[in-house]
Amino acid sequence: MVKRVLMHVGLGRTGTRTIQRTLAANRPALTRRGALYPGDGEAHHDLLALIHPKGPRHSWYTRQRISPMAAKCLAERQMSSIRAAVATGAPVILLSSQHFQSLRSEQFSRFDDQIAALGYQLETLCYIQDPLTETASRIEQGVKQDTARIAQMMDRPHPPLAREHCDAALRALGANRVHLRRTKDAVRGGLTEDLLRIAGLKFIPGTILDHPGEPALCHDAIYLLDAINAADAGLGPDRPTYWEHQAELFAMKGQRFMLPPTVARRIQTQARIEQDWLFRHFDTCYPAQDIKDVPTHWQEIEWARDTLADVTEAALAHGGLSQTIPAAQGWPLQPQAMSA
């Protein structure tokens, strides 16, 4: 039987953190099923110093304030954990990092040689999200993390780029060792159980449940949070307005965040070439989706700004911003939310 190292390449907004947290939390259960998830962390970013073209100067290390010398030590320790997993004779070793997506064919080939020297076969697996959902989720995350305004992200949306990873992996490993799955095909049994099936493991369905994801904000709450982020921009990193209304934002009900028609059509056009490429090479892709008629993002931004001003004025009238508006009753619903 071929022993495998399955490298999960986490593409944007495809449940990567969910998979990583689930695998990390279920290491004993995985071992009983013949799989190892090396190390003691949630992911395997530390390998980047050895296999990524930027090596120990990768941005992941700089964001963590890890020096190049320390990064190399971490990478060697990560490789030691992989060698320790190999020594157990486990038929499957699982690795995961969202940063693997920027590896090129040369790096895959080099890492493949290292894994082959250990007596294992390297394979990759990535999940893809439909372009509109992926872009909407990316913008939603940007608003939550306050990394950019909605207007900026709508003007320059980034369509999914699964092709770059898949093409590099195909060139290095061949079609039989590169796996591509749609997230919607895996959602019924959970992403992690789907990954374990691809790895060839046998288990009772429902025994390894996905780690719960982050709480979602509804469509209107995303635009209100964008207005709050703008109000907090000049108040330092503490985000006082956000913390004042955080509970109210997450208590709001309504539809998930959606792209306005003009942006959605642009994303569909940009993603079409990639979708055709994925279909030719993997016999799978996302068909064009129906675009729902919602207000433009400029209309929504104006509504959110006016609503925040009204709520702030009402709060001041009731004794200052330290008082919250119970159960989000002070947030007037948009027309489409009321009709829904």
ChimeraX attribute file (.defattr): number of C-alpha atoms within 10 A of each C-alpha:
attribute: neighborCount
match mode: 1-to-1
recipient: residues
	/A:1	4
	/A:2	9
	/A:3	17
	/A:4	22
	/A:5	26
	/A:6	24
	/A:7	21
	/A:8	25
	/A:9	24
	/A:10	23
	/A:11	23
	/A:12	20
	/A:13	20
	/A:14	22
	/A:15	19
	/A:16	22
	/A:17	20
	/A:18	20
	/A:19	25
	/A:20	24
	/A:21	18
	/A:22	20
	/A:23	27
	/A:24	20
	/A:25	18
	/A:26	14
	/A:27	17
	/A:28	13
	/A:29	15
	/A:30	21
	/A:31	14
	/A:32	11
	/A:33	16
	/A:34	16
	/A:35	24
	/A:36	27
	/A:37	26
	/A:38	24
	/A:39	19
	/A:40	12
	/A:41	14
	/A:42	20
	/A:43	22
	/A:44	24
	/A:45	20
	/A:46	23
	/A:47	23
	/A:48	26
	/A:49	24
	/A:50	20
	/A:51	20
	/A:52	20
	/A:53	15
	/A:54	12
	/A:55	18
	/A:56	26
	/A:57	18
	/A:58	18
	/A:59	14
	/A:60	16
	/A:61	19
	/A:62	13
	/A:63	8
	/A:64	8
	/A:65	11
	/A:66	17
	/A:67	13
	/A:68	16
	/A:69	11
	/A:70	14
	/A:71	24
	/A:72	20
	/A:73	15
	/A:74	20
	/A:75	21
	/A:76	16
	/A:77	15
	/A:78	22
	/A:79	18
	/A:80	14
	/A:81	16
	/A:82	21
	/A:83	14
	/A:84	13
	/A:85	20
	/A:86	21
	/A:87	10
	/A:88	10
	/A:89	15
	/A:90	17
	/A:91	20
	/A:92	26
	/A:93	25
	/A:94	23
	/A:95	24
	/A:96	25
	/A:97	21
	/A:98	20
	/A:99	19
	/A:100	24
	/A:101	21
	/A:102	15
	/A:103	19
	/A:104	20
	/A:105	18
	/A:106	16
	/A:107	19
	/A:108	23
	/A:109	18
	/A:110	14
	/A:111	17
	/A:112	19
	/A:113	15
	/A:114	14
	/A:115	18
	/A:116	15
	/A:117	10
	/A:118	14
	/A:119	15
	/A:120	21
	/A:121	20
	/A:122	22
	/A:123	22
	/A:124	24
	/A:125	20
	/A:126	24
	/A:127	24
	/A:128	22
	/A:129	22
	/A:130	21
	/A:131	24
	/A:132	24
	/A:133	19
	/A:134	19
	/A:135	25
	/A:136	23
	/A:137	21
	/A:138	19
	/A:139	26
	/A:140	25
	/A:141	16
	/A:142	16
	/A:143	22
	/A:144	16
	/A:145	10
	/A:146	18
	/A:147	12
	/A:148	16
	/A:149	18
	/A:150	23
	/A:151	14
	/A:152	10
	/A:153	18
	/A:154	19
	/A:155	10
	/A:156	10
	/A:157	18
	/A:158	16
	/A:159	20
	/A:160	24
	/A:161	16
	/A:162	21
	/A:163	16
	/A:164	14
	/A:165	19
	/A:166	25
	/A:167	18
	/A:168	21
	/A:169	26
	/A:170	18
	/A:171	15
	/A:172	20
	/A:173	18
	/A:174	12
	/A:175	15
	/A:176	9
	/A:177	16
	/A:178	22
	/A:179	19
	/A:180	20
	/A:181	19
	/A:182	17
	/A:183	19
	/A:184	14
	/A:185	12
	/A:186	15
	/A:187	13
	/A:188	10
	/A:189	14
	/A:190	20
	/A:191	27
	/A:192	23
	/A:193	26
	/A:194	19
	/A:195	20
	/A:196	20
	/A:197	12
	/A:198	14
	/A:199	20
	/A:200	14
	/A:201	16
	/A:202	11
	/A:203	15
	/A:204	7
	/A:205	11
	/A:206	10
	/A:207	9
	/A:208	20
	/A:209	17
	/A:210	21
	/A:211	19
	/A:212	10
	/A:213	11
	/A:214	8
	/A:215	7
	/A:216	17
	/A:217	21
	/A:218	20
	/A:219	20
	/A:220	26
	/A:221	25
	/A:222	26
	/A:223	24
	/A:224	25
	/A:225	26
	/A:226	24
	/A:227	26
	/A:228	25
	/A:229	23
	/A:230	17
	/A:231	17
	/A:232	17
	/A:233	14
	/A:234	9
	/A:235	12
	/A:236	8
	/A:237	8
	/A:238	10
	/A:239	17
	/A:240	17
	/A:241	21
	/A:242	19
	/A:243	12
	/A:244	16
	/A:245	20
	/A:246	16
	/A:247	15
	/A:248	19
	/A:249	22
	/A:250	16
	/A:251	17
	/A:252	17
	/A:253	15
	/A:254	16
	/A:255	13
	/A:256	17
	/A:257	19
	/A:258	24
	/A:259	25
	/A:260	19
	/A:261	17
	/A:262	14
	/A:263	21
	/A:264	23
	/A:265	17
	/A:266	13
	/A:267	19
	/A:268	19
	/A:269	13
	/A:270	15
	/A:271	20
	/A:272	16
	/A:273	11
	/A:274	18
	/A:275	22
	/A:276	16
	/A:277	15
	/A:278	19
	/A:279	12
	/A:280	11
	/A:281	15
	/A:282	15
	/A:283	10
	/A:284	15
	/A:285	21
	/A:286	16
	/A:287	12
	/A:288	15
	/A:289	13
	/A:290	10
	/A:291	16
	/A:292	11
	/A:293	11
	/A:294	14
	/A:295	13
	/A:296	13
	/A:297	20
	/A:298	13
	/A:299	10
	/A:300	19
	/A:301	20
	/A:302	13
	/A:303	19
	/A:304	24
	/A:305	18
	/A:306	14
	/A:307	19
	/A:308	20
	/A:309	15
	/A:310	15
	/A:311	18
	/A:312	18
	/A:313	13
	/A:314	15
	/A:315	17
	/A:316	13
	/A:317	10
	/A:318	13
	/A:319	9
	/A:320	12
	/A:321	18
	/A:322	12
	/A:323	12
	/A:324	18
	/A:325	19
	/A:326	11
	/A:327	13
	/A:328	17
	/A:329	12
	/A:330	17
	/A:331	19
	/A:332	16
	/A:333	17
	/A:334	15
	/A:335	9
	/A:336	12
	/A:337	14
	/A:338	9
	/A:339	7
	/A:340	8
